[in-house]
């Protein structure tokens, strides 16, 4: 029986493969998955529906208390906004852009980090995001940092948007670069590699290989403790 906290954090920039990897690893281990990006997207969606500029911190913080957010266990977990399953509604380019704008506000981060820590205290989990190994769970038993060339990450984001993404590859590359800049320079919870995190370059890996690598690290770190 290990005394390591049974939490795996998977951080990295947009399009590096965090969500897919975390979901499949969680399934293999039988652990809860926490998709932090989906939670921020849900808050971004809520602000868009409320007619609030996601970059307006005062307006966002005045409104955020009116919304309830939760995750329903599953693969992937369903994202509930005020009791509504918005798992599909948040997978739009508009919601993605709004999420990066609301994520810099202290009130949003405080609300969601508290929710993420609550879930992680209840059961073993695999959590993905941009500051999960540095801010949310710095004491996680295993911390991973995924990365890939910006062009490949932009192509992945386009695939996520479906057959009619509404943006060209060149536009998506520009958006991903801007997202990287915001994530790495924000004052609260910036995107950085956690000390001791294992770096995995997913640019040349299939999904199966990157999942297998994380599972191998999990077996080494946690042994048979599931």
N, C-alpha and C positions, 0 to 999 in steps of 0.2 A: 504494500500500500504506500503510494507516494504522498509526500506532503506538499507537492506542487499544486497550485490552484488550477483546477481543471478548466482552464479558459485558453483558447487559441485566438490570438488577435491577428488579423490579416489587413495590413495597411498598404497604401500605395496610391499613385495618381489615377485619375479618371481613365477607364478603359484598360487597366492593367490585368483584369481578370479576377478581381477580388470577389465579386458576388457569386459568380459561377463556381469558383474554387471553394468558397466558404460553404455554399449550399451542398455541394457534393461531399465535401469532407464531413460536414455535420450529419449527412445521411449515413455515411459509412460508420461513423462513430456512435450514432444514435443520440447525438447531442442537439441542443437548441441552436438555431442559427439566428443571429441578430444582424439584420441588414441596416446599418446606420444611415447609409445613403438614402434608402427608401424612406426612413423616418424624416430626414431633412426634406426630401422631395414632397412628402405629405404636408409638412408645414408650409413649404413654398406654394403648393397647390391651394392650401387653405387661404393664404393671403391673396392669391390671384382670384379665387372665387369671391373673396370679400372686397375686391376692388382696391386692394392696398398694394402700394409699390413695395416689393420685397426688400429694396435697398433702404427704405425709410425705417430706421431703427425705432424711432419713437412710436410710429404707427403700428409696427409689427409687435412691439412689446406691449402696447396697450390692448392689442387684440388677441394675443396668443393664449391668454387664460381662458378664452371662450371656447377653445377647442380641446377635445380629448383625443389622445393618440395611444394606440396599443398595437401589439403584435399577436396574431393568433397562430399557434404552432402549426407547422406544415412544412412542405418542401416545394417552393420556398414558403416562408411564413407569410400569412396575409397581413396587410397593413390596414388598420382600421382607423378612420378619421371620423370622429363623432359617431361611431358605430357603423359607418359605411365602409365596405371593402373597396379601397381605392387602389388596389394593387395594379390594376390596368391603367387607371387614369393618371398615375404618377409617371408612367413610362413614356413621356412626351418630352420633346426638346424644351418646351416652355417650362415644364416642371423642373427639368434638370437645371436650367439656367436660374430659375427662381430659388432652387435649393442652395446654390452656391452663394446667392446674395443674402439669404436669411441666415446661413451658417456662420456668418461673421458676427452676428448679434449675440451679446452675452446672454440675454434672456432666453433665446432659443437654445443655445448650447447648454445652459444650466438645466433647462427643462428636459432635454433629450438625454444628456449624460446621466441625470438622475434616474430616468426610466431605464436606460441601458444597464446601469449598475444594479438596479433592482432585479432585472431579469437575470443578470449574471450571478446574483447572490442566491437565486432559487434553484439553479440547475447548471450542470456543465454546459458550456456554450462555445460556439465558434462565432466570432464577431468580426465584421469587416468594416473598414472605413478609412479615415485619414489620420486619426489621432487615437485610435483604440489602444495601441500599445504604449503611448506616451502619456495620455491624459485619462482615458476611461479606465483601463486596466493595466497600469504599469507593473502590477504584480502578477500578471498572467503567467501561467506555466510555460507557454510557448508563444513567441512573437515572431511574425513573418512580415517581410516587406516585399511586395511584388512590384515589378517595373517592366516596361517594354518601350521600344521606340515610339515617338509621338505619332508617326504615320500609321503604325499598326493599331495603336490605341484609338485613333480617330476612325479607322475602318470598323473596329469592333463597335464603337458607339453608333455608327450608321446602321450596322446590322441590327442592333437593339431597337432601332426606331422603325424597323419593318420596311415594307415595299415602297412607301412614300414618305421618306424622312423629311422632305421639305428643305434640305440643305445639301450642298455639294460636298465632295470630299475635301476640297480646298477650304471651304467655309468651316467644316467641322474641325480640320486641323488647326485653324485659327482659334476656334472656340476652345479646343482642348488646351492649346498653349496658354490662352488667357485664363482658363480655369486653373491650370498649373500655377500660373503666376499668383493668382488670388489665394490659392490654397497654401502656397509656400511662404507668402509674405503677410498673411493675416496675423493680427496681434493675439488672437485667442485660438489655441489649439492648431498651430500651423502644421502642415504636412512635413514631417521629418522622419527619418529612420530611427526607431527606438533603439537605445543602447542594448546591444546583445541580440538584436533582431537578425534573423536569417534572411538574407536577400536572395530572391529567386527571380531571374530574368525570364519572363514568360514569352518573350518575342519569338524564340525558336522552339517553343514547347507546344505540344497538343494539350488540350484540356486534361486528358487522361494522365499525361505525364506530370503536369503540375500538381494535380490532385494526389497522384501517387507519391510525389516528393513530400508533400505536406503530411500525408499519412505516415510515411516512413519516419519523419521527424517526430511526429506525435507518438509513435510506438517507442522511439528511442527515449523521449522525454518522460512519458507517462507510464510506459510499460503496459501491463495488462489492465491498468486501472481505468475503467470506462464508466 
